[in-house]
Amino acid sequence: MGTTIKSAGSQEKQYLVDFTYQYEIAKAAAQNGVDQYILISSAGANSNSKLFYSRIKGELEEKTRQLPFRKISILRPSLLLGNRPNKRFGEQLAQKIIPFITRFVFKKYRPISGTTVAQGMIKAALSVDSRQLYELDEIFKLAE
């Protein structure tokens, strides 16, 4: 679950979708006995970031980690590749340009397919580690 400021209409509405709704779902899961949780966050998530998106993703990670799950896995993918119901010009352009650029520099931000992230989620769920943070390279390794 996630949105953009453009789609949401404001930072406040994006925060509602990207933090509040997601946190409330995680909290309800914990309160109802779910003992394992997988959170898809974002590369660069940091609650102290000056970038709004990175900051709310970091805040979500921190708050979700405080919930009483026996096991929590947090995956931090970068730009997600794949078909979307609504076409966003900037994202379409990024999907074409970023793979070329990240082949040489900024490799930790290279795009990843939604399928690869899903495969990583499955492997993370089956892992014996009780709490784990998976950065982009680790998601690619999980999915192998």
C-alpha positions, 0 to 999 in steps of 0.5 A: 500500500502506498501512494505519491504526493501527486496522487494523494493531493498533499503530504498530509494525505500521503502520510495517511496512506504511507504511514497511518494506514499501514501502521494501523494494519500492523497494529491490528495484526499484532493485537489479533495474535499475528506473530510474524509481519513483513513490511515493505519499506523503501531504500533510504528509509530514515526517520531523520531524513529531510526527504519527506518520503524517506522520513515517513518510511523510516518512521513506519519502520521504527513504530512497526518494530515496537509492536510485539511481533515474534518475527518482523522482516523489513524489506527496503526495495528501490524503484519497483518495476512492473505494470501499474493500473495508472500510468505515471510519466515520471515513473515510466521515464525512471523505469527506462533511465534508472536501470542504465544509470544504476548499472554504473553508479548508485547500484544500491538504488537500482530498480527491482521487479515486484515479482523479485520483491514478492519472492524475497518476502516469501524467503524472509517469511521462511527464514529462521531470523526473528528480526531482519532488515533486508536492503536492496542487495539482500532482497535480490539474494533472497529471491535467488 
